Amino acid sequence: MLSTILLDATLSGAYVGIGYGIAALGAGIAAIGAGLGIGRIGGSALESIARQPEAVNDIRSNMILTAALVEGAAFFAMVIGLLVIFLK
């Protein structure tokens, strides 16, 4: 009886630990994805400006808007991951 209770407590603790690890991994992947996305946006914008310098203002405003949307989605994913960690 006691061994069953201890085994159940150990397994539930292991599952909680795995959940924390997965939540942290998800937050990290979201941050990496945002960095890659914003880097690609910046690189493409610079290439577009080099090809068509007269459209620099339109390209810059679209680049900033798109980067803000990518950053917002990544921030949302990181907050969800942190909420899983701290609200358990």
matplotlib code that plots the C-alpha trace (Angstrom):
import matplotlib.pyplot as plt

x = [0.0, 2.7, 4.8, 1.8, 1.3, 5.0, 5.0, 2.0, 3.6, 6.8, 5.1, 2.9, 6.1, 7.8, 4.9, 4.9, 8.6, 8.1, 5.4, 7.7, 10.4, 8.1, 6.7, 10.2, 11.1, 8.1, 9.0, 12.5, 11.4, 9.1, 12.0, 14.2, 11.4, 10.8, 14.5, 14.7, 11.5, 12.6, 16.0, 14.5, 12.1, 15.1, 17.2, 14.4, 13.6, 17.3, 17.3, 14.1, 15.5, 18.6, 16.6, 14.1, 15.5, 12.6, 10.2, 12.3, 9.5, 6.8, 9.2, 10.3, 6.8, 5.7, 8.9, 8.2, 4.5, 5.4, 8.2, 5.8, 3.3, 5.9, 7.2, 3.6, 3.0, 6.2, 5.6, 2.1, 3.7, 6.3, 3.7, 1.6, 4.7, 5.5, 1.9, 2.1, 5.2, 4.0, 0.3, 0.7]
y = [0.0, 2.5, 1.6, 2.3, 5.7, 6.6, 5.3, 7.5, 10.6, 10.0, 9.5, 12.6, 14.6, 13.3, 14.4, 17.9, 18.1, 17.0, 19.6, 22.4, 21.3, 21.2, 24.7, 26.1, 24.4, 26.0, 29.4, 29.0, 27.8, 30.8, 33.2, 31.5, 31.5, 35.2, 36.0, 34.0, 35.6, 39.2, 38.5, 37.3, 40.3, 42.7, 40.9, 40.9, 44.5, 45.5, 43.6, 45.2, 48.7, 47.9, 46.9, 49.8, 52.7, 55.1, 52.8, 53.0, 54.6, 52.0, 49.1, 50.4, 50.9, 47.4, 45.9, 47.5, 46.4, 42.8, 42.6, 43.9, 41.2, 38.5, 39.8, 39.9, 36.3, 35.2, 37.2, 35.5, 32.1, 32.8, 34.2, 31.0, 28.9, 30.9, 30.7, 27.0, 27.0, 29.5, 28.6, 24.9]
z = [0.0, 1.0, -2.1, -4.3, -2.8, -3.1, -6.7, -7.6, -6.0, -7.9, -11.2, -10.8, -9.9, -13.0, -15.2, -13.7, -14.3, -17.9, -18.3, -17.0, -19.4, -22.4, -21.5, -21.3, -24.6, -26.2, -25.0, -26.3, -29.7, -29.9, -29.2, -31.8, -34.4, -33.8, -34.2, -37.4, -38.7, -38.0, -39.5, -42.7, -42.8, -42.4, -45.0, -47.5, -46.8, -47.4, -50.7, -51.8, -50.9, -52.9, -55.9, -55.7, -53.7, -54.4, -52.5, -49.2, -47.1, -48.1, -47.6, -44.3, -42.9, -44.1, -42.6, -39.2, -39.2, -40.2, -37.6, -34.9, -35.8, -35.6, -32.3, -30.9, -31.9, -30.3, -27.2, -26.9, -27.2, -24.6, -22.2, -22.6, -21.9, -18.8, -17.6, -17.8, -15.7, -13.0, -12.7, -12.1]

ax = plt.figure().add_subplot(projection="3d")
ax.plot(x, y, z, "-o")
ax.set_aspect("equal")
plt.show()
